[in-house]
Structure formats: structure tokens, C-alpha cells
Amino acid sequence: MTILLELDLTGELVEDIGSHPIERMLARRRLVLRTLVDRLADAAKDPDVVGLLVKVGATSISLAQGQELSDAVERFRASGKDAIAWAETFGELGRGTTAYVLATSFGEVWLQPSGSVGLMGASATGVFVRGALDRAHVEPLFAQRHEYKSAVDSLLRTEFSEAHREATERLAASTYEQIVSTVAERRRLSEDRVRELIDRAPISAVEAHEAGLVDHLGYRDAVRAAVDHRWGEKPTLLYLSRYRRRWDRVRRARHARRPAVALIQASGAIRTGRSRRGPFGQAAGADTVAAAFRSAVRDERTRAIVFRVNSPGGSYVASDTIWHEVCLAREAGKPVVVSMGDVAGSGGYFVAMAADVIVAQPATLTGSIGVFGGKLQASGLLEQLGVRVESLARGRQALMFSSQTGFSEEEWVKLNEWLDLVYDDFTDKVAAGRAMTRDAVHEVARGRVWTGADAAERGLVDELGGLRRAVEIARERSGLPPDAPLRPAVAVSPVQRLRRPRNSDDPTAFAQARGWNAQLWEWGGHAQLAAALGLPAAGPLIMRAGPLR
């Protein structure tokens, strides 16, 4: 039997579905990036699989995710198998850049005759709400380290600062360069020609075909008719997710007791406590991540660790806890290789900087080595609403972070002393982890966000690539064979979750929790107000850059 694998990439692609059984059950029909990459690697080695047919088009896939998937598709094609992409449209009079760039990694690209190619380039948008806050009589009181730390610029300013504009323009330029070079190489066009086509976009299907952006025009039935008899007999069409179930049993049996590379994931905002999913999305809890590192260090079969980071940062204390566990793992003789996802900035970079090797995609957003802190002073708003609040306090700083008062001169000095302390600690640890001087770190830090491509040129990242490349490096560093398995550092079964943990070393003690408590978020009881006003709720080591499209 010959198999033609099928995949629909027009929906959401997630980085991680968590480890809680209920989360995993609810996410059974969702596309998980690592799962797709692994299944394509398996299919490349399966003689029964003859090709891959993928629907692309309207998608929320990021450019960094697209780069990781593109690498997987190109490895699949390198095994001698066909890969065909088809789309109804790459953006219907709208943006379709990421979907189209992903499609160019396939051997053939089909487009419906009524569709178009929205290869629109790259842009970044800043939203500034200072004017609205002023009208609402809410005063933002924040300090930053340093001029590029733009996470709260939307609250403090009414437009881009010079530094914010400079950094954001470079992010857009780096992304644009990657789009142009990738399309030019894969579609065998000059870069000047690609720039010309971008400036003409959106491009009709006929124009796109004539320009060499797509190979064929046709509806779904034409695509199927073209591929059904390509291999002599009509292949069985099978969703890639169903193929996964056939192959996993074989892998688990073969790799059960072999020395392995442990996978640890930090997805979402970094916070103290356990990992959980809440109204602000997935949160990476320091207790959960640190426990996974300790488990990997204790496990004699674990020879190296791959740490997948997909986080904009969050709590300084939580980030430092995870950083320390990375250091301890290295001291125990277990190499740590970081694989960055869409974003690994601020606290996300903090947890990564001590690794032996850092791998990122060219479009990953990283760096943002800096910190901010402060509060929103809302007494004017409450007064306008006729709400009177009286606070009684003992202790000179008891109301320092109250939303009803401003900062006294002494409190403002203390806040800035704390920001200096955090920034100095951050940059000192970057200098030690990346073998750079403090001055060199400060030059690329100051809160500035970089793409992975630019970060690699500045010594913040070692290699460009995805999770599979990180695993290859981990195997090489630990002396494992190329087929050594990759498995989670901690695997807690549903039955194990039902029993009470024996101590803090028990993996069940810090397994991912389900649910959320506003008081546990890093801004405490002000989290909901902060979110409503656009303040990053996760904590002071957070990165915010305008969305790149």
C-alpha cells in the first residue's frame, strides 16, 4: 500500500499543549509544531509513504514557525519524496506572506484560479494609549533599563521614541530580508525581482503563475487528479495525525531503555509557581521547569538536555530560578542546548543565556536584555467616577505599589535602584554565559529586541535552526548516536497525578496545574487592570515588540 500524507495548515499551529491530561485531551485535534516535524521525519524513512499534500493559505502560523516547518519539508523532500502545496488563496486581498513563504519549500505550488498571492513584505505596528490614559485620568509611572526597553512605551508615550523606532524598523528590515532571500532562492528568481513583486502585491493568480511564484493553477480536484496517478497506483490519502498513531508505538518500544536526550519546555510567560494555562495564555512556572531540570540531572539515562524556550519573559525571580537550574545541569556534566521558538526575549533570554549552545530561527524575536518597573496611578479615574478610597498604613513604604498614590521621591529612588540591580545582574550573567565583555553586552542589550538572524551576528545566538538541529547538537555534545531518542524530562501519568507527592523531588509535586489565580500572576491583584490597560501582566522581565506581519 502506498500512502499520500495529507495536512491542513490553515488552522492554528501551537508550540505546546501542556502536560496536564485534560489539556492534552482537549487539544487532540490541534496541530502541534514538534509533532508535525517528528511525523515528517518518520515519514521520510517509511517506504510506504510516497508524498505529502498540504493545504496552506489563510493561516496564523508565524514566520519562525514557518521556517521550522520549511526545514522539515525540505528534509522530507531530500529523502526522494514529493511535497505538494496548494492554496485557495495566499491572503484574499490581504496578507499571505508567511503562508506563501512556507509554500515555497514544497516541490510544487498550486493556486486556485480565483486566488491571489499577498506577498506583502513585512511591517511592525505600535499602539500607544497614553492619550487615552490621560483622558481617563490614569497616570503611568514607570522606569526602564534602558532606552530600547519598549514594553511599556505604549503606556508612557503617544508615538515611537527614537530608540523604539530604530529597533522596530530593524526588526521589520531583517524580516523583509529573510522573506526576499528565501523566496528568491526557492523560486529561482533574483532578489530584485522578488522585491518588485512584493511592491506589486497582492498579485492575481494568473500574474503569479506568469511571474513564477506558483507552478500550477487549479482547484482541489485538479490537484488530486494530478497527484493520484503519479506513482503508478492511486495512493491512500491519510492525515498526518493518523499516521502519527501508527508510528509512535514502534518508537516507544524501540527507545524505551536507551540513553536519551531530555526535552524540557518553557512556553508562555515565565512566572513563579507551577506551569499553568490561564486567561493570558500558557505560563511557564519556575517550579515546574526547575523540577524538570532536576529530574533530568538525576536520570542516568539522560545524557544531554534540549531546552525549548518560547517565551517573552515575565518574572525576574522566576527567570533567575530557571537560570540557576541550567547552570547546575551543566555543572553535573549534562550539556544544555537551547532551542528558541517564535520568541525568547527578556526573561526568555535570561533562562537561555547559560546554555552550552543557543539555536534560534532567523525570525525568532530574542534579546530584550533589560527591565522595567512601576505602576498605574488610578486615583484620578476613581475620583472622576465618584469612588473614594482611603488607605491606612504602617511602614513608610507600605503604599509604594498602591494604585491610589504616586511614588514619593524616596520610593522612586528605590524603584530605580532595583531596576539597576536587575539590569546589572542580567548583563553580568549574559557576559559570563556568552563569553563577552560587559561593555559588549551593554552595546547589544539596553532592552533591544533582535531577530534571530541579527542576534547570531552579535553573539547572542550560536546557530540558526530549529528543534531538530538543537537535538543533533545535544547528541554530538554528549557522545550519543544520531538516532538517540528525545523524550520528555518528566512524564507524569494520570494515575500518578492522583496521589499526593512524597516530597519536593517527586515529579508530581510540580506537574502542570490547570486553572489560574489572579493573585498569583506577577503583578498580583492588579493583573486584570493591568491587562485591560495594555500593561504586560507577566512581570518586569517581559518583551513587547510590535507584531511583525
N, C-alpha and C positions, 0 to 999 in steps of 0.2 A: 504494500500500500504506500502510495506517495502522498505526502501531506503538504498543503499550502497553508502556512500560518497566516492568520488574519488579526489585525489590530486596529482599533478605532481610537485615534488620538485627538478627537475633537472635544473631549471632556477634560476634567481636571486631572492633573498629574500631581501626586503628593510625594513628599520626601519620605515620610514615616507615618505609620498608622498607630504607633504606640505598642505597648506590650500588654495592656490590660485586655483580658478575654472579651469583654463587652465591646471595647473599641475595635478589636480585630474582627469580631462578628459583624458589626455594623459597617465595616469598611471592606467587606469581602468583594464588592463589585467596583471598588475604586482602583484606579491604576497607581501602582507604587513604582517609583523610578528604579530602585535597586532590583525589584522583582523582574521588571521588563529587561533590564540589562543582563541579569543572570539567565533568564529564559532564552534570550537570543544567543548567548554564549553556548548554552546546552544544545540549542537547535543547530548551531553551526557545525557541531560534531555528529549530528544524527543523520545517517544516510537516508532515512525515510523522508526527511524534510527537504523539499526542493526549492522553496522560496518563501517570500514574505510579501504580503499585500497589506498596505497600511493606508487608512483614510486619515488625511490631515486637513487643515483648513482653519475653521473657527476654533481657536484653542487658547487656553490660558497658560500654556507652557512658557516658562521664562527662557531667555536666551541661554543661560547657563545650563538649564535642564536640557534644552535642545542640543547643546554641544555634547553633553554626556550621552544622550540618545544617539546622536550622529556618530559618535565614536563606536558605539555598539553596532549600529547598522553597517558601518564600514568594515568592522571585523567580521560580521556575518557575510558580507559580500566577498571578503577576502578568502573565505572558505570555498568559493566557487558557486555560491547560491545566488539566485536572483532576488532583488528587492525592488518592489514597485510601489510608488506613492501615487495616490490620486486624491483630488480635491474637487469639491463643488465650486469653491472659490477660496482664494487666499485673501480674505477680507472683502466684504461686499461694500464697495465704496468706503473702505476703512482700512485699518491697519492689518496686515497679514505678514509682516516682516519675519517674525520668529517662525511661524509655520512654514513659510516658504524656504527660509534658510535651512530648516530641518529637512524639508523635502529634497533639497539639492544633494543630500548624502545618499539618496537612493539611485539605483541604476537607471530608472525611468521615472518621469514625472508626467502624470496625466492631469488634465484640467477640463472641467465641464465647459462646453462652448459658451454658456451664459455667464461664466465666472470671470474673475479678474485677478490680477496679481498686485496686491497692495504692498509692494516693496517700498516702504515709505522712509527708510532711513532710521535715525534714532533721535529721540527727544527726551528731555527731562523737565518736569514741571515742579514749581514750588508754590505752595499755598500758604498765604500769610494772613493770619486772623487778628493781628494786633489792632487794626481798626475796629473790628467787631468787639474785641475785649474792651477797648476804650469806651465804646458806646454803652457797653454793659457795666461799666464802672468796675471792671476786674483788672487788677494791676499784676502783670507778670514780673516776678522778682527772681532773676536767675543770673548766674555767672557761669562762664565756660572756660575750658582749657583745651585748645586756645582758639584762634580766630576761625579755624575751619570746622570747629565742633558745632555743626549747624542743627543739631537735633531739636533745639528749642528756638531756632530763628523764626519759625512760623508764629511763635507767640511774642517774640521780642521786637520783630521788625514788620514793616509794611512792604518790603521788597528785598531782593537779594542784596546781601552785603558784597563788597568787592571780593573777599575771600570765598564766600559761598558761591558766587557766580563763577569764579575761576575754577573751583573744584568741580562744579556741576557741568560746566562746559567741557572740561577734560573728560569726565565720565561719558558724556554724550559722544565726544570725538573718538574716544577709544572704542566705544561700542560700534560706532559707524565704521571705523577702520576694519574691525573684525567682520562686520557684515559684508563690506565691499570685497575684502580679500578672500573670504570664504566662497561667496557666490562666483567671483571671477575664476577661482581655481577649479571649482567643481563643474561649472558650466562652460569652461574653456573660453572665457571672454576676457578682454582686457579690463583692468580696473577702471580706466577712464570710461569705457563703455558701460560698465555697471553703474558708475556714478551718474552717467547721462540717463540711464533707465530709471534710476531712483528718482531723479528730478522730474521724470515724466509720469511717475506713478500717481494714482492707480492705472494699471495698464490692462486693456481688454484682453480676452483670451486669444483672439486672433493675432493681436500685436505681440503678445507674449510668446506665442508659437513662432512667429516670424523672427523675433529677436533672439530666439534660442534659450528663453527662460524655461520653457516646458517642451517636452518631446512630442506629446500627442494631445489632441482634443477629442473628448468623448464623454459619454455618460457612463454610469456604473456598468450597464450591460455590455458596453463596448470594451471596457476594461476587462471584465470577466471573460468575454469571448476571446480577447487577445491572449489571455494567460492560460485558459483552461486546457488547451492542447499543445502548449509549448513543450511539454515533457513527454509527449507520446501518448499518454493516457491522462484522462481528466483527474486531477488530484482531489483528495478530500480536503475540504475547507475546514479549518479548525482554529478557533480563537486561541490566541497565545496563552490566555489564562487557563484554559482547559488543558493545554499541553503541559503547563507547569505541574499539574497534579500527577501526570504520568511520570514525570522525571524526578520529582522530589523524593519519592520512596527509594529510588535507586541511589541517589546521592546520600541520603541519610544512612542507609545500610553500609555503604562503602566507606564513609568518612567517620563513622561513629566513634572510633577509639584512636584515630590518628592524631599526631601533633598538629596544631592548627594555629591560625591567626584569629584573634578575638576581635569582634566588631563591637564598638561602643558608639552610641549615637547621642548627640545633643541637638535636639530640634526645637526651635522656638526660643522665646525669651528666657534668659538664664535667671533663676531665682533660687532663694534658699528653700529648703524642704525637699519634698518629693516631686518628681515629674508628674504633670497632670495636664488635662485639657480643660480650658475654661472659655469664657466669652471673648477673651483676647487671643484665642488660639492655643496651640500646644506650648507648654512651658517645660524647659529642661531644668529639673530640680537638682541642685548640687548634691543632695544626699543620694539620689538615685544614680547619678553619673559617677560620683566618688565611690559608691559601693561596687559599681561595675568594674572600676579600675582595680579595686582591692581584690575582687573575685578573680580577675584575670591574672593578677600577680601571684595569687595563691595557687592557681591551677597549673599543675606541672605540664599539662598538655598544651598550654598556651605558650607559644614561643615569641609572639610579637602581637602588637595591638594596632589596629586601624581605628582611628577616632574620627568619625564623621561629624562635622560641625556644620549646622545650617541654622545660624542664629545671628540676630542683630545686636545681641548683648543683653544687658539687664543689670543685675545686682553686682556691685564691685566685690562684696564679701563672698557671694556665691561663686563668682568667676575665679577668685583667688583660691577658694577651696578646691575647685577642679584643677586649677593650675598646679597646686601642690601635689595632687594625686598623679598628675602626668610626670612630674619630677621624680616622685617615689617609684613609679613604674620603671623609668629609665635607670634609676639607681639600682633597682633589682635585676637589671640586665635584660629587660624586655624592651626592644625597640618600639617606639611610638611614632606612627606615621599619621598625620592629619590629612583627611580628605575634606576639602571645603565644598559646600553646595552652592546654592544661589547667593548666600550672604554669610559672611563670617567676620563681622566687624565689631569694633569696640570690645565689649565683653566677649563676643565671639572670637575675636582675635586674641584676647587675653588668655583664654583657655587653650588656644592652639600654639602660642608662641614658644613653649618649652619643648615641643616635639622634636624628634630627630630630623624629620623631613616634613615639609608642608607642601601639599599638592592642591592646586586650585584650577578651576576652569578659567579661560581667558575672560569670560564675562562675569565671573564671581565678583561681588562687591565686598571688599575687605578693607583692612586698616582701621580708620576712625579711632586712632590711638589718642584718646582724650577723655574728658569727663565733664559733666555739667551738674549743677545742683541748684535748688531754690524752691520756690513755691508760688502759687497763685493767691494773691490777696483779694478776697471777695467781699470785704465788708461793705464797700460801696454798692455792690449789687444788692446785697441783702437790705441795706438801708433804703434803696430805691423801691424794693418790694415790700417795705414796711415790716421787715423782720429785725428784731432786736436780739442781739447775742451778748451775754455778759459772761466773762470768764474770770474765775478766781484761781490764783496760782500761788504756789510757794516754791521758791527757787528762781533765780534771776533769768534762767533760760527756759523756763517751763513752757512758755508760749512761743518759743523760737520758730517752730514749724506750724503754728496755728494759721489757718487761712483767714483769720479775722484781724490779724495785725501785720504790720510791715516788720522789717528787720531793724533792730536797733543798730547803732554803729558797732557795738561790741559783737553782736550776733553776725553782722555782715563780715567782720574780720574773721570770726571763727569759721564761717562758711568758706571763705576764700582760703584759709589755712588748710581746711580739709581737702579742698579741690587741689591745692598744690601738693599735698601729701599723696593723694591718689595718683595724680599725674606723674610725680617723681617715681613712685613705686612702679607704675605701669611702664614708663620708659626705661627704667633701670632693668626691669625684667626682660623687656624686649632686647635691650643691648646684650644682656647675658645669653639669652636664648638664641639670638640671631648672630652672635659674634660681631657686633657692631659697636662703634663708639657711641657714647651718649649724645654727642653733637650730631652724629649721622642719623641717629634715631629721631632726634627732635626735628631734624630737617624734613623727614617724611611723616612725622606724627602731627602734632598740633590739631588733632581731631580730623584730619583729612581722609576722605574715602577714596580708595583706588579700585580700579578694575583689577582682576587677577593678572592680566597681561602687564599692566603698569606696575603692579606690586612685585611681580617677578623681576622686573628690570631694576627695582630699588632694593632688593634683598629681603623683602618681607615674605616672599614665597619662593620655594625652591624649584618646583616643576609645574608645568601646565598639564592638566589631565583630570581624569575622573576617579571614581572609587576603584575601578579595576587597576588603574595604574598605581594607586596607593597600596593596594593589596600586593601587587607584584614587588614593589619596593620592600614591603614588610617581609615578604618571603625571602627576598635576597639578603636583607639585613640579618635575618635570623637563621640563615642556612637551611631553610625549608625547601622542599622540591616545588617546582612550578604548579603542581596540582594539589598542594596542601590546602585543606578546606578552610573556608572562612565561616565562622559561626558566632552567634551572639555570646558576649562575655557572661551574661546571666540569662538563664532560661528558667522561669518560674511557672510551673504548671498550674492550672486552675485549682487542682486539689491542694497543692502546696499553699496557695493563697488563702485557703480556708482556715489553716491552722495558725496559731499565734507564733510569731518568731521567737527563737530561744534567746537571741542576743542581737547586738547591732551588727555582728558579722554575718548573720543569717540573711541570705539574699531576699527573703520575703519581707524583711524589715523595711526596705526602701523600694519595693516594687512600685511601679507607676500607680498613682492613685487616680480615681475617677471622681470628677466633680471639682468645685472651686470655692474658695472662701475669699471674699474681697479683702478681709483683714490681713490675709497672708500675702497679698500682692505687694510688690516692693515699695509702693507709695502708701501702703497701709489703708486706712479708712477713706483717703481722698482719691482712691483709684478711679471710681466711677466719674467723679467730677473732672479729674484729670483727663480721662479718655474723652469725655464729652467736649472738652475744650481743646482737644488735639495734643495734649501732653503725653509723651510716651509713658505708658503705665508701668513698664517693666523695671525701671530703675535708672540710675545715673550713668551706667556704662552702656548706653544704648546708641544705636546708629540710626540716623534717618537721612536718606537721600531721596530726592525727587524720583518718582518711578521712571525708569528708562523703558521706552517703548520703541 
